[in-house]
Amino acid sequence: MHLAYPVVLSSLLFCTGLYGVLARRNAILVLMSVELMLNAVNLNLVAFDVWLTKAAEETLHSGQALTLFTITIAAAEIGIGLAIVLAVHRNRGTADIDKLRDTAEGHETDGPGGPDEATVTTEPAAGQTEKAEATA
């Protein structure tokens, strides 16, 4: 088999995962898209390992070993990620990334400048208007 077939397949998988990360709003779907991207990288690692061992005399299979390491890290990442998403969903009631980002950054709905700008009055005090009229 040629090297082009798994490379094209892995690039399609990676692009699909990248689209999922950029376009999705649900945190679980974003995590699934990250896993799809990692699987595309794993496919590339194994394909290039097989291609390079045909050319080399020594068979170290370092690409396959790195793939097992990546799968282990991805399993830990998805376990911790899902635990965080479930905890946030229990507290906030949503897994929408945009709503969670707004609450994390502390955006207020009082106005563009925050609560202090909304309470500022522009009327001068009574003593200041009398002084201004006396000097004029």
N, C-alpha and C positions, 0 to 999 in steps of 0.2 A: 504494500500500500504506500502511496506517496505521502510525503509530509504535508502537502497542501490541504488534504481533506480534513485532518483534525485541526489544523490551524484556522481554516475557514470556519469550521464548526465552533471552535472556541471563541473566535472573534464575534460570531453571531450571538453566542451565549453571553459574552461580556457586554456587547452593545444592548442586548435585551435587559440585562441586569442594571446597566447604567441608566437606561430609560426608566426602569422601575424605581431606582433611587431618586432620580430627579423629578419624576412626574407624580409619584404617589404621595398621598397625605397620611395614610394609615401607617403607624409605626411597625406593625407586624408585616405588612407587605414590603416595607423598606428593608426589614431584616431578611426577608426571603429573597429580595433582589440582591442584597449583599452576598448571600450564600450562592446565588447563581453566578455572580462574578467570581467568587472564589473557586467554584467548580470549573469555570472556564480556564482559570489559571492552572488548576490541577491537570486538566486535560492537556494543556500546553507543556507542562512539566513532564508528563509521562510520554507524550509524543516525541519531544526533543530528546528525552533520555533513550528511547528505543532507537531513534535515528542516529544518535551519537555513538551508541554501543555497537552498532553495525560497522561504524568507521574505525572505532578504537579497538585495540586488542584486549585491554583490561575492561572488565565489566564491573564497575562500582555501583551502578544503579542509584546514583545520587539523586536523580530527579524523582524516582519513585519513593525514596526515603523522605525527601522534602515534601512530597505529596502527602505521605502519611502524617508528617508533622503538621502540615497545613490543615488536614482534616481534623486532627485533634484540637488544634487551636480554634477552628471554626465551630466545633461542637461545644467547646467551653464558651465561646462568644455568644452563640445562639441561646445557650442555657441562661447565661447572665442577662442577656438582652431581653429575653421573654419574661424573666422574673421582674426586671425593671419596668417593662411595659405593663405587666399585670398589676404591679403595685401602683403605678401612676393611674391606671384605669380605675382602680378601686378608689383612689383619693379624688380624682378629678372628674371621673365619669366619662372620659373620652380618651381615645388613642390618636386623635388628630394632631399632627405635628405642629401645624400653624397655631392652634390654640394653646398648645403647651409652650411654644416658643414665646408667645405674648405674655403668658403668666410668669415665665422664667426671667424675662428681661424687665419686668416691673412696669409695663405700660399702664398708664392711668387713663381713665376716660373723662377726667375733669376738664381737660382742655389741652391745647398744644404746649403750653408751658408748664403744666402741672397744676397742683392745687393752689400754690401760692399766687400764681398769676390771675386766677379766676376771682380771688377775693380782693384784689387791689382796687381802691376807689380813686377817682381822679378829682373829686370835689375838694377844694381847699378848706381849711379850718376857718372858723368864724373870726378869729383874731388876725389871721393873715389877710383877709379881704379888707378889713378896716385899715391896716397899715398900707396896703397897696393904694387905696383911695386917697389917703392923707398925703402920700408922697406925690401923687399925680397932679 
